[in-house]
Amino acid sequence: MRWKDLFSPITHMDTKQVELFIESQPEGTYTLLDVRQPREYEKAHIPGSKLIPLPQLLNRVAELDPEKPVIVY
């Protein structure tokens, strides 16, 4: 299974669209998923995001709430 198969449907959003989505949704109703490496996350990340490095995603997908939209960056 490819990691992209975990997220369906896959929709591309540019930065502005993500900002508008976040502003229009109550906190806790979506997941911001940072798939970068811990060192990158520690340098800077979107507040409230969850870190699951991409190589670990298949093994940790159960940590995500399937009822919430996931924004992956």
mmCIF file of the N, C-alpha and C atoms, coordinates in Angstrom:
data_MODEL
# 
_entry.id   MODEL 
# 
loop_
_atom_site.group_PDB 
_atom_site.id 
_atom_site.type_symbol 
_atom_site.label_atom_id 
_atom_site.label_alt_id 
_atom_site.label_comp_id 
_atom_site.label_asym_id 
_atom_site.label_entity_id 
_atom_site.label_seq_id 
_atom_site.pdbx_PDB_ins_code 
_atom_site.Cartn_x 
_atom_site.Cartn_y 
_atom_site.Cartn_z 
_atom_site.occupancy 
_atom_site.B_iso_or_equiv 
_atom_site.pdbx_formal_charge 
_atom_site.auth_seq_id 
_atom_site.auth_comp_id 
_atom_site.auth_asym_id 
_atom_site.auth_atom_id 
_atom_site.pdbx_PDB_model_num 
ATOM 1   N N  . MET A 1 1  ? 0.846   -1.179 0.000  1.00 0.00 ? 1  MET A N  1 
ATOM 2   C CA . MET A 1 1  ? 0.000   0.000  0.000  1.00 0.00 ? 1  MET A CA 1 
ATOM 3   C C  . MET A 1 1  ? 0.889   1.240  0.000  1.00 0.00 ? 1  MET A C  1 
ATOM 4   N N  . ARG A 1 2  ? 0.521   2.203  -0.812 1.00 0.00 ? 2  ARG A N  1 
ATOM 5   C CA . ARG A 1 2  ? 1.233   3.473  -0.830 1.00 0.00 ? 2  ARG A CA 1 
ATOM 6   C C  . ARG A 1 2  ? 0.600   4.405  0.186  1.00 0.00 ? 2  ARG A C  1 
ATOM 7   N N  . TRP A 1 3  ? 1.397   5.307  0.760  1.00 0.00 ? 3  TRP A N  1 
ATOM 8   C CA . TRP A 1 3  ? 0.860   6.205  1.787  1.00 0.00 ? 3  TRP A CA 1 
ATOM 9   C C  . TRP A 1 3  ? -0.242  7.083  1.240  1.00 0.00 ? 3  TRP A C  1 
ATOM 10  N N  . LYS A 1 4  ? -0.196  7.445  -0.037 1.00 0.00 ? 4  LYS A N  1 
ATOM 11  C CA . LYS A 1 4  ? -1.252  8.277  -0.607 1.00 0.00 ? 4  LYS A CA 1 
ATOM 12  C C  . LYS A 1 4  ? -2.601  7.549  -0.610 1.00 0.00 ? 4  LYS A C  1 
ATOM 13  N N  . ASP A 1 5  ? -2.578  6.232  -0.622 1.00 0.00 ? 5  ASP A N  1 
ATOM 14  C CA . ASP A 1 5  ? -3.818  5.451  -0.598 1.00 0.00 ? 5  ASP A CA 1 
ATOM 15  C C  . ASP A 1 5  ? -4.545  5.575  0.739  1.00 0.00 ? 5  ASP A C  1 
ATOM 16  N N  . LEU A 1 6  ? -3.851  6.055  1.764  1.00 0.00 ? 6  LEU A N  1 
ATOM 17  C CA . LEU A 1 6  ? -4.459  6.201  3.081  1.00 0.00 ? 6  LEU A CA 1 
ATOM 18  C C  . LEU A 1 6  ? -5.421  7.379  3.136  1.00 0.00 ? 6  LEU A C  1 
ATOM 19  N N  . PHE A 1 7  ? -5.239  8.344  2.257  1.00 0.00 ? 7  PHE A N  1 
ATOM 20  C CA . PHE A 1 7  ? -6.003  9.580  2.288  1.00 0.00 ? 7  PHE A CA 1 
ATOM 21  C C  . PHE A 1 7  ? -6.816  9.704  1.023  1.00 0.00 ? 7  PHE A C  1 
ATOM 22  N N  . SER A 1 8  ? -8.101  9.511  1.143  1.00 0.00 ? 8  SER A N  1 
ATOM 23  C CA . SER A 1 8  ? -8.960  9.540  -0.026 1.00 0.00 ? 8  SER A CA 1 
ATOM 24  C C  . SER A 1 8  ? -10.211 10.338 0.293  1.00 0.00 ? 8  SER A C  1 
ATOM 25  N N  . PRO A 1 9  ? -10.691 11.193 -0.540 1.00 0.00 ? 9  PRO A N  1 
ATOM 26  C CA . PRO A 1 9  ? -10.042 11.583 -1.792 1.00 0.00 ? 9  PRO A CA 1 
ATOM 27  C C  . PRO A 1 9  ? -8.890  12.541 -1.518 1.00 0.00 ? 9  PRO A C  1 
ATOM 28  N N  . ILE A 1 10 ? -7.929  12.504 -2.402 1.00 0.00 ? 10 ILE A N  1 
ATOM 29  C CA . ILE A 1 10 ? -6.780  13.392 -2.286 1.00 0.00 ? 10 ILE A CA 1 
ATOM 30  C C  . ILE A 1 10 ? -7.107  14.676 -3.027 1.00 0.00 ? 10 ILE A C  1 
ATOM 31  N N  . THR A 1 11 ? -7.033  15.785 -2.314 1.00 0.00 ? 11 THR A N  1 
ATOM 32  C CA . THR A 1 11 ? -7.295  17.091 -2.890 1.00 0.00 ? 11 THR A CA 1 
ATOM 33  C C  . THR A 1 11 ? -6.072  17.959 -2.669 1.00 0.00 ? 11 THR A C  1 
ATOM 34  N N  . HIS A 1 12 ? -5.694  18.678 -3.692 1.00 0.00 ? 12 HIS A N  1 
ATOM 35  C CA . HIS A 1 12 ? -4.566  19.601 -3.562 1.00 0.00 ? 12 HIS A CA 1 
ATOM 36  C C  . HIS A 1 12 ? -5.104  20.958 -3.136 1.00 0.00 ? 12 HIS A C  1 
ATOM 37  N N  . MET A 1 13 ? -4.466  21.541 -2.136 1.00 0.00 ? 13 MET A N  1 
ATOM 38  C CA . MET A 1 13 ? -4.827  22.878 -1.679 1.00 0.00 ? 13 MET A CA 1 
ATOM 39  C C  . MET A 1 13 ? -3.555  23.708 -1.652 1.00 0.00 ? 13 MET A C  1 
ATOM 40  N N  . ASP A 1 14 ? -3.646  24.935 -2.158 1.00 0.00 ? 14 ASP A N  1 
ATOM 41  C CA . ASP A 1 14 ? -2.484  25.813 -2.038 1.00 0.00 ? 14 ASP A CA 1 
ATOM 42  C C  . ASP A 1 14 ? -2.485  26.439 -0.645 1.00 0.00 ? 14 ASP A C  1 
ATOM 43  N N  . THR A 1 15 ? -1.445  27.188 -0.345 1.00 0.00 ? 15 THR A N  1 
ATOM 44  C CA . THR A 1 15 ? -1.288  27.765 0.991  1.00 0.00 ? 15 THR A CA 1 
ATOM 45  C C  . THR A 1 15 ? -2.479  28.614 1.403  1.00 0.00 ? 15 THR A C  1 
ATOM 46  N N  . LYS A 1 16 ? -2.954  29.444 0.515  1.00 0.00 ? 16 LYS A N  1 
ATOM 47  C CA . LYS A 1 16 ? -4.089  30.320 0.833  1.00 0.00 ? 16 LYS A CA 1 
ATOM 48  C C  . LYS A 1 16 ? -5.348  29.504 1.132  1.00 0.00 ? 16 LYS A C  1 
ATOM 49  N N  . GLN A 1 17 ? -5.582  28.456 0.350  1.00 0.00 ? 17 GLN A N  1 
ATOM 50  C CA . GLN A 1 17 ? -6.756  27.607 0.579  1.00 0.00 ? 17 GLN A CA 1 
ATOM 51  C C  . GLN A 1 17 ? -6.670  26.917 1.945  1.00 0.00 ? 17 GLN A C  1 
ATOM 52  N N  . VAL A 1 18 ? -5.491  26.475 2.321  1.00 0.00 ? 18 VAL A N  1 
ATOM 53  C CA . VAL A 1 18 ? -5.313  25.845 3.636  1.00 0.00 ? 18 VAL A CA 1 
ATOM 54  C C  . VAL A 1 18 ? -5.578  26.868 4.739  1.00 0.00 ? 18 VAL A C  1 
ATOM 55  N N  . GLU A 1 19 ? -5.042  28.068 4.585  1.00 0.00 ? 19 GLU A N  1 
ATOM 56  C CA . GLU A 1 19 ? -5.279  29.116 5.580  1.00 0.00 ? 19 GLU A CA 1 
ATOM 57  C C  . GLU A 1 19 ? -6.771  29.400 5.731  1.00 0.00 ? 19 GLU A C  1 
ATOM 58  N N  . LEU A 1 20 ? -7.476  29.517 4.618  1.00 0.00 ? 20 LEU A N  1 
ATOM 59  C CA . LEU A 1 20 ? -8.917  29.778 4.664  1.00 0.00 ? 20 LEU A CA 1 
ATOM 60  C C  . LEU A 1 20 ? -9.668  28.621 5.306  1.00 0.00 ? 20 LEU A C  1 
ATOM 61  N N  . PHE A 1 21 ? -9.268  27.394 4.983  1.00 0.00 ? 21 PHE A N  1 
ATOM 62  C CA . PHE A 1 21 ? -9.902  26.212 5.581  1.00 0.00 ? 21 PHE A CA 1 
ATOM 63  C C  . PHE A 1 21 ? -9.726  26.235 7.095  1.00 0.00 ? 21 PHE A C  1 
ATOM 64  N N  . ILE A 1 22 ? -8.489  26.456 7.555  1.00 0.00 ? 22 ILE A N  1 
ATOM 65  C CA . ILE A 1 22 ? -8.205  26.466 8.990  1.00 0.00 ? 22 ILE A CA 1 
ATOM 66  C C  . ILE A 1 22 ? -8.990  27.562 9.694  1.00 0.00 ? 22 ILE A C  1 
ATOM 67  N N  . GLU A 1 23 ? -9.060  28.730 9.083  1.00 0.00 ? 23 GLU A N  1 
ATOM 68  C CA . GLU A 1 23 ? -9.800  29.847 9.684  1.00 0.00 ? 23 GLU A CA 1 
ATOM 69  C C  . GLU A 1 23 ? -11.298 29.577 9.759  1.00 0.00 ? 23 GLU A C  1 
ATOM 70  N N  . SER A 1 24 ? -11.808 28.770 8.838  1.00 0.00 ? 24 SER A N  1 
ATOM 71  C CA . SER A 1 24 ? -13.256 28.551 8.774  1.00 0.00 ? 24 SER A CA 1 
ATOM 72  C C  . SER A 1 24 ? -13.728 27.335 9.580  1.00 0.00 ? 24 SER A C  1 
ATOM 73  N N  . GLN A 1 25 ? -12.795 26.561 10.121 1.00 0.00 ? 25 GLN A N  1 
ATOM 74  C CA . GLN A 1 25 ? -13.151 25.340 10.845 1.00 0.00 ? 25 GLN A CA 1 
ATOM 75  C C  . GLN A 1 25 ? -12.877 25.486 12.333 1.00 0.00 ? 25 GLN A C  1 
ATOM 76  N N  . PRO A 1 26 ? -13.742 24.952 13.176 1.00 0.00 ? 26 PRO A N  1 
ATOM 77  C CA . PRO A 1 26 ? -13.456 24.969 14.615 1.00 0.00 ? 26 PRO A CA 1 
ATOM 78  C C  . PRO A 1 26 ? -12.200 24.140 14.927 1.00 0.00 ? 26 PRO A C  1 
ATOM 79  N N  . GLU A 1 27 ? -11.428 24.606 15.886 1.00 0.00 ? 27 GLU A N  1 
ATOM 80  C CA . GLU A 1 27 ? -10.240 23.871 16.305 1.00 0.00 ? 27 GLU A CA 1 
ATOM 81  C C  . GLU A 1 27 ? -10.637 22.465 16.757 1.00 0.00 ? 27 GLU A C  1 
ATOM 82  N N  . GLY A 1 28 ? -9.853  21.486 16.368 1.00 0.00 ? 28 GLY A N  1 
ATOM 83  C CA . GLY A 1 28 ? -10.111 20.108 16.757 1.00 0.00 ? 28 GLY A CA 1 
ATOM 84  C C  . GLY A 1 28 ? -10.979 19.328 15.783 1.00 0.00 ? 28 GLY A C  1 
ATOM 85  N N  . THR A 1 29 ? -11.427 19.979 14.708 1.00 0.00 ? 29 THR A N  1 
ATOM 86  C CA . THR A 1 29 ? -12.285 19.275 13.748 1.00 0.00 ? 29 THR A CA 1 
ATOM 87  C C  . THR A 1 29 ? -11.505 18.774 12.533 1.00 0.00 ? 29 THR A C  1 
ATOM 88  N N  . TYR A 1 30 ? -10.211 18.982 12.522 1.00 0.00 ? 30 TYR A N  1 
ATOM 89  C CA . TYR A 1 30 ? -9.344  18.536 11.437 1.00 0.00 ? 30 TYR A CA 1 
ATOM 90  C C  . TYR A 1 30 ? -7.973  18.225 12.046 1.00 0.00 ? 30 TYR A C  1 
ATOM 91  N N  . THR A 1 31 ? -7.133  17.535 11.288 1.00 0.00 ? 31 THR A N  1 
ATOM 92  C CA . THR A 1 31 ? -5.783  17.218 11.734 1.00 0.00 ? 31 THR A CA 1 
ATOM 93  C C  . THR A 1 31 ? -4.788  17.836 10.770 1.00 0.00 ? 31 THR A C  1 
ATOM 94  N N  . LEU A 1 32 ? -3.835  18.578 11.301 1.00 0.00 ? 32 LEU A N  1 
ATOM 95  C CA . LEU A 1 32 ? -2.704  19.059 10.519 1.00 0.00 ? 32 LEU A CA 1 
ATOM 96  C C  . LEU A 1 32 ? -1.587  18.055 10.720 1.00 0.00 ? 32 LEU A C  1 
ATOM 97  N N  . LEU A 1 33 ? -1.159  17.413 9.669  1.00 0.00 ? 33 LEU A N  1 
ATOM 98  C CA . LEU A 1 33 ? -0.162  16.349 9.766  1.00 0.00 ? 33 LEU A CA 1 
ATOM 99  C C  . LEU A 1 33 ? 1.133   16.788 9.100  1.00 0.00 ? 33 LEU A C  1 
ATOM 100 N N  . ASP A 1 34 ? 2.172   16.913 9.885  1.00 0.00 ? 34 ASP A N  1 
ATOM 101 C CA . ASP A 1 34 ? 3.499   17.273 9.397  1.00 0.00 ? 34 ASP A CA 1 
ATOM 102 C C  . ASP A 1 34 ? 4.260   15.973 9.168  1.00 0.00 ? 34 ASP A C  1 
ATOM 103 N N  . VAL A 1 35 ? 4.666   15.724 7.939  1.00 0.00 ? 35 VAL A N  1 
ATOM 104 C CA . VAL A 1 35 ? 5.343   14.463 7.602  1.00 0.00 ? 35 VAL A CA 1 
ATOM 105 C C  . VAL A 1 35 ? 6.849   14.647 7.387  1.00 0.00 ? 35 VAL A C  1 
ATOM 106 N N  . ARG A 1 36 ? 7.355   15.801 7.837  1.00 0.00 ? 36 ARG A N  1 
ATOM 107 C CA . ARG A 1 36 ? 8.787   16.045 7.707  1.00 0.00 ? 36 ARG A CA 1 
ATOM 108 C C  . ARG A 1 36 ? 9.542   15.323 8.828  1.00 0.00 ? 36 ARG A C  1 
ATOM 109 N N  . GLN A 1 37 ? 10.842  15.483 8.846  1.00 0.00 ? 37 GLN A N  1 
ATOM 110 C CA . GLN A 1 37 ? 11.671  14.862 9.869  1.00 0.00 ? 37 GLN A CA 1 
ATOM 111 C C  . GLN A 1 37 ? 11.633  15.681 11.159 1.00 0.00 ? 37 GLN A C  1 
ATOM 112 N N  . PRO A 1 38 ? 11.861  15.047 12.312 1.00 0.00 ? 38 PRO A N  1 
ATOM 113 C CA . PRO A 1 38 ? 11.788  15.756 13.594 1.00 0.00 ? 38 PRO A CA 1 
ATOM 114 C C  . PRO A 1 38 ? 12.629  17.033 13.640 1.00 0.00 ? 38 PRO A C  1 
ATOM 115 N N  . ARG A 1 39 ? 13.805  17.011 13.067 1.00 0.00 ? 39 ARG A N  1 
ATOM 116 C CA . ARG A 1 39 ? 14.670  18.196 13.079 1.00 0.00 ? 39 ARG A CA 1 
ATOM 117 C C  . ARG A 1 39 ? 13.993  19.367 12.360 1.00 0.00 ? 39 ARG A C  1 
ATOM 118 N N  . GLU A 1 40 ? 13.330  19.079 11.244 1.00 0.00 ? 40 GLU A N  1 
ATOM 119 C CA . GLU A 1 40 ? 12.621  20.128 10.509 1.00 0.00 ? 40 GLU A CA 1 
ATOM 120 C C  . GLU A 1 40 ? 11.433  20.641 11.323 1.00 0.00 ? 40 GLU A C  1 
ATOM 121 N N  . TYR A 1 41 ? 10.704  19.721 11.948 1.00 0.00 ? 41 TYR A N  1 
ATOM 122 C CA . TYR A 1 41 ? 9.554   20.076 12.781 1.00 0.00 ? 41 TYR A CA 1 
ATOM 123 C C  . TYR A 1 41 ? 9.976   20.974 13.941 1.00 0.00 ? 41 TYR A C  1 
ATOM 124 N N  . GLU A 1 42 ? 11.103  20.643 14.575 1.00 0.00 ? 42 GLU A N  1 
ATOM 125 C CA . GLU A 1 42 ? 11.583  21.429 15.712 1.00 0.00 ? 42 GLU A CA 1 
ATOM 126 C C  . GLU A 1 42 ? 11.970  22.842 15.295 1.00 0.00 ? 42 GLU A C  1 
ATOM 127 N N  . LYS A 1 43 ? 12.488  22.990 14.070 1.00 0.00 ? 43 LYS A N  1 
ATOM 128 C CA . LYS A 1 43 ? 12.885  24.326 13.579 1.00 0.00 ? 43 LYS A CA 1 
ATOM 129 C C  . LYS A 1 43 ? 11.662  25.211 13.396 1.00 0.00 ? 43 LYS A C  1 
ATOM 130 N N  . ALA A 1 44 ? 10.620  24.666 12.808 1.00 0.00 ? 44 ALA A N  1 
ATOM 131 C CA . ALA A 1 44 ? 9.398   25.431 12.560 1.00 0.00 ? 44 ALA A CA 1 
ATOM 132 C C  . ALA A 1 44 ? 8.290   24.475 12.140 1.00 0.00 ? 44 ALA A C  1 
ATOM 133 N N  . HIS A 1 45 ? 7.097   24.734 12.654 1.00 0.00 ? 45 HIS A N  1 
ATOM 134 C CA . HIS A 1 45 ? 5.929   23.951 12.257 1.00 0.00 ? 45 HIS A CA 1 
ATOM 135 C C  . HIS A 1 45 ? 4.676   24.772 12.509 1.00 0.00 ? 45 HIS A C  1 
ATOM 136 N N  . ILE A 1 46 ? 3.592   24.341 11.914 1.00 0.00 ? 46 ILE A N  1 
ATOM 137 C CA . ILE A 1 46 ? 2.318   25.018 12.120 1.00 0.00 ? 46 ILE A CA 1 
ATOM 138 C C  . ILE A 1 46 ? 1.822   24.637 13.513 1.00 0.00 ? 46 ILE A C  1 
ATOM 139 N N  . PRO A 1 47 ? 1.498   25.621 14.353 1.00 0.00 ? 47 PRO A N  1 
ATOM 140 C CA . PRO A 1 47 ? 1.002   25.307 15.694 1.00 0.00 ? 47 PRO A CA 1 
ATOM 141 C C  . PRO A 1 47 ? -0.194  24.351 15.634 1.00 0.00 ? 47 PRO A C  1 
ATOM 142 N N  . GLY A 1 48 ? -0.166  23.355 16.496 1.00 0.00 ? 48 GLY A N  1 
ATOM 143 C CA . GLY A 1 48 ? -1.244  22.383 16.561 1.00 0.00 ? 48 GLY A CA 1 
ATOM 144 C C  . GLY A 1 48 ? -1.067  21.195 15.632 1.00 0.00 ? 48 GLY A C  1 
ATOM 145 N N  . SER A 1 49 ? 0.024   21.192 14.860 1.00 0.00 ? 49 SER A N  1 
ATOM 146 C CA . SER A 1 49 ? 0.223   20.078 13.934 1.00 0.00 ? 49 SER A CA 1 
ATOM 147 C C  . SER A 1 49 ? 0.761   18.856 14.661 1.00 0.00 ? 49 SER A C  1 
ATOM 148 N N  . LYS A 1 50 ? 0.507   17.703 14.070 1.00 0.00 ? 50 LYS A N  1 
ATOM 149 C CA . LYS A 1 50 ? 0.974   16.423 14.613 1.00 0.00 ? 50 LYS A CA 1 
ATOM 150 C C  . LYS A 1 50 ? 2.125   15.950 13.737 1.00 0.00 ? 50 LYS A C  1 
ATOM 151 N N  . LEU A 1 51 ? 3.213   15.546 14.346 1.00 0.00 ? 51 LEU A N  1 
ATOM 152 C CA . LEU A 1 51 ? 4.372   15.057 13.608 1.00 0.00 ? 51 LEU A CA 1 
ATOM 153 C C  . LEU A 1 51 ? 4.317   13.540 13.472 1.00 0.00 ? 51 LEU A C  1 
ATOM 154 N N  . ILE A 1 52 ? 4.277   13.075 12.238 1.00 0.00 ? 52 ILE A N  1 
ATOM 155 C CA . ILE A 1 52 ? 4.501   11.666 11.922 1.00 0.00 ? 52 ILE A CA 1 
ATOM 156 C C  . ILE A 1 52 ? 5.371   11.673 10.667 1.00 0.00 ? 52 ILE A C  1 
ATOM 157 N N  . PRO A 1 53 ? 6.684   11.461 10.816 1.00 0.00 ? 53 PRO A N  1 
ATOM 158 C CA . PRO A 1 53 ? 7.555   11.486 9.647  1.00 0.00 ? 53 PRO A CA 1 
ATOM 159 C C  . PRO A 1 53 ? 7.071   10.502 8.572  1.00 0.00 ? 53 PRO A C  1 
ATOM 160 N N  . LEU A 1 54 ? 7.186   10.918 7.335  1.00 0.00 ? 54 LEU A N  1 
ATOM 161 C CA . LEU A 1 54 ? 6.668   10.126 6.219  1.00 0.00 ? 54 LEU A CA 1 
ATOM 162 C C  . LEU A 1 54 ? 7.100   8.661  6.250  1.00 0.00 ? 54 LEU A C  1 
ATOM 163 N N  . PRO A 1 55 ? 8.370   8.345  6.549  1.00 0.00 ? 55 PRO A N  1 
ATOM 164 C CA . PRO A 1 55 ? 8.745   6.926  6.579  1.00 0.00 ? 55 PRO A CA 1 
ATOM 165 C C  . PRO A 1 55 ? 7.988   6.113  7.644  1.00 0.00 ? 55 PRO A C  1 
ATOM 166 N N  . GLN A 1 56 ? 7.417   6.776  8.647  1.00 0.00 ? 56 GLN A N  1 
ATOM 167 C CA . GLN A 1 56 ? 6.698   6.087  9.726  1.00 0.00 ? 56 GLN A CA 1 
ATOM 168 C C  . GLN A 1 56 ? 5.185   6.056  9.512  1.00 0.00 ? 56 GLN A C  1 
ATOM 169 N N  . LEU A 1 57 ? 4.713   6.749  8.502  1.00 0.00 ? 57 LEU A N  1 
ATOM 170 C CA . LEU A 1 57 ? 3.276   6.967  8.353  1.00 0.00 ? 57 LEU A CA 1 
ATOM 171 C C  . LEU A 1 57 ? 2.467   5.675  8.255  1.00 0.00 ? 57 LEU A C  1 
ATOM 172 N N  . LEU A 1 58 ? 2.877   4.734  7.445  1.00 0.00 ? 58 LEU A N  1 
ATOM 173 C CA . LEU A 1 58 ? 2.108   3.491  7.317  1.00 0.00 ? 58 LEU A CA 1 
ATOM 174 C C  . LEU A 1 58 ? 1.960   2.764  8.651  1.00 0.00 ? 58 LEU A C  1 
ATOM 175 N N  . ASN A 1 59 ? 3.003   2.802  9.465  1.00 0.00 ? 59 ASN A N  1 
ATOM 176 C CA . ASN A 1 59 ? 2.961   2.112  10.760 1.00 0.00 ? 59 ASN A CA 1 
ATOM 177 C C  . ASN A 1 59 ? 2.211   2.887  11.837 1.00 0.00 ? 59 ASN A C  1 
ATOM 178 N N  . ARG A 1 60 ? 1.986   4.190  11.617 1.00 0.00 ? 60 ARG A N  1 
ATOM 179 C CA . ARG A 1 60 ? 1.371   5.024  12.657 1.00 0.00 ? 60 ARG A CA 1 
ATOM 180 C C  . ARG A 1 60 ? 0.027   5.606  12.243 1.00 0.00 ? 60 ARG A C  1 
ATOM 181 N N  . VAL A 1 61 ? -0.506  5.175  11.128 1.00 0.00 ? 61 VAL A N  1 
ATOM 182 C CA . VAL A 1 61 ? -1.750  5.747  10.620 1.00 0.00 ? 61 VAL A CA 1 
ATOM 183 C C  . VAL A 1 61 ? -2.898  5.605  11.621 1.00 0.00 ? 61 VAL A C  1 
ATOM 184 N N  . ALA A 1 62 ? -2.856  4.621  12.491 1.00 0.00 ? 62 ALA A N  1 
ATOM 185 C CA . ALA A 1 62 ? -3.912  4.429  13.487 1.00 0.00 ? 62 ALA A CA 1 
ATOM 186 C C  . ALA A 1 62 ? -3.969  5.581  14.486 1.00 0.00 ? 62 ALA A C  1 
ATOM 187 N N  . GLU A 1 63 ? -2.935  6.414  14.536 1.00 0.00 ? 63 GLU A N  1 
ATOM 188 C CA . GLU A 1 63 ? -2.926  7.575  15.436 1.00 0.00 ? 63 GLU A CA 1 
ATOM 189 C C  . GLU A 1 63 ? -3.805  8.708  14.916 1.00 0.00 ? 63 GLU A C  1 
ATOM 190 N N  . LEU A 1 64 ? -4.260  8.600  13.675 1.00 0.00 ? 64 LEU A N  1 
ATOM 191 C CA . LEU A 1 64 ? -5.085  9.642  13.072 1.00 0.00 ? 64 LEU A CA 1 
ATOM 192 C C  . LEU A 1 64 ? -6.559  9.292  13.213 1.00 0.00 ? 64 LEU A C  1 
ATOM 193 N N  . ASP A 1 65 ? -7.375  10.283 13.472 1.00 0.00 ? 65 ASP A N  1 
ATOM 194 C CA . ASP A 1 65 ? -8.817  10.089 13.598 1.00 0.00 ? 65 ASP A CA 1 
ATOM 195 C C  . ASP A 1 65 ? -9.420  9.996  12.196 1.00 0.00 ? 65 ASP A C  1 
ATOM 196 N N  . PRO A 1 66 ? -9.974  8.846  11.834 1.00 0.00 ? 66 PRO A N  1 
ATOM 197 C CA . PRO A 1 66 ? -10.518 8.680  10.480 1.00 0.00 ? 66 PRO A CA 1 
ATOM 198 C C  . PRO A 1 66 ? -11.749 9.542  10.211 1.00 0.00 ? 66 PRO A C  1 
ATOM 199 N N  . GLU A 1 67 ? -12.334 10.107 11.251 1.00 0.00 ? 67 GLU A N  1 
ATOM 200 C CA . GLU A 1 67 ? -13.520 10.959 11.097 1.00 0.00 ? 67 GLU A CA 1 
ATOM 201 C C  . GLU A 1 67 ? -13.167 12.412 10.775 1.00 0.00 ? 67 GLU A C  1 
ATOM 202 N N  . LYS A 1 68 ? -11.900 12.767 10.897 1.00 0.00 ? 68 LYS A N  1 
ATOM 203 C CA . LYS A 1 68 ? -11.485 14.155 10.676 1.00 0.00 ? 68 LYS A CA 1 
ATOM 204 C C  . LYS A 1 68 ? -10.723 14.287 9.359  1.00 0.00 ? 68 LYS A C  1 
ATOM 205 N N  . PRO A 1 69 ? -10.937 15.405 8.652  1.00 0.00 ? 69 PRO A N  1 
ATOM 206 C CA . PRO A 1 69 ? -10.100 15.672 7.488  1.00 0.00 ? 69 PRO A CA 1 
ATOM 207 C C  . PRO A 1 69 ? -8.642  15.833 7.929  1.00 0.00 ? 69 PRO A C  1 
ATOM 208 N N  . VAL A 1 70 ? -7.722  15.381 7.089  1.00 0.00 ? 70 VAL A N  1 
ATOM 209 C CA . VAL A 1 70 ? -6.300  15.486 7.397  1.00 0.00 ? 70 VAL A CA 1 
ATOM 210 C C  . VAL A 1 70 ? -5.642  16.366 6.339  1.00 0.00 ? 70 VAL A C  1 
ATOM 211 N N  . ILE A 1 71 ? -4.950  17.396 6.800  1.00 0.00 ? 71 ILE A N  1 
ATOM 212 C CA . ILE A 1 71 ? -4.168  18.252 5.915  1.00 0.00 ? 71 ILE A CA 1 
ATOM 213 C C  . ILE A 1 71 ? -2.711  17.854 6.118  1.00 0.00 ? 71 ILE A C  1 
ATOM 214 N N  . VAL A 1 72 ? -2.106  17.322 5.075  1.00 0.00 ? 72 VAL A N  1 
ATOM 215 C CA . VAL A 1 72 ? -0.746  16.809 5.145  1.00 0.00 ? 72 VAL A CA 1 
ATOM 216 C C  . VAL A 1 72 ? 0.214   17.812 4.534  1.00 0.00 ? 72 VAL A C  1 
ATOM 217 N N  . TYR A 1 73 ? 1.290   18.096 5.258  1.00 0.00 ? 73 TYR A N  1 
ATOM 218 C CA . TYR A 1 73 ? 2.335   18.951 4.687  1.00 0.00 ? 73 TYR A CA 1 
ATOM 219 C C  . TYR A 1 73 ? 3.709   18.464 5.100  1.00 0.00 ? 73 TYR A C  1 
# 
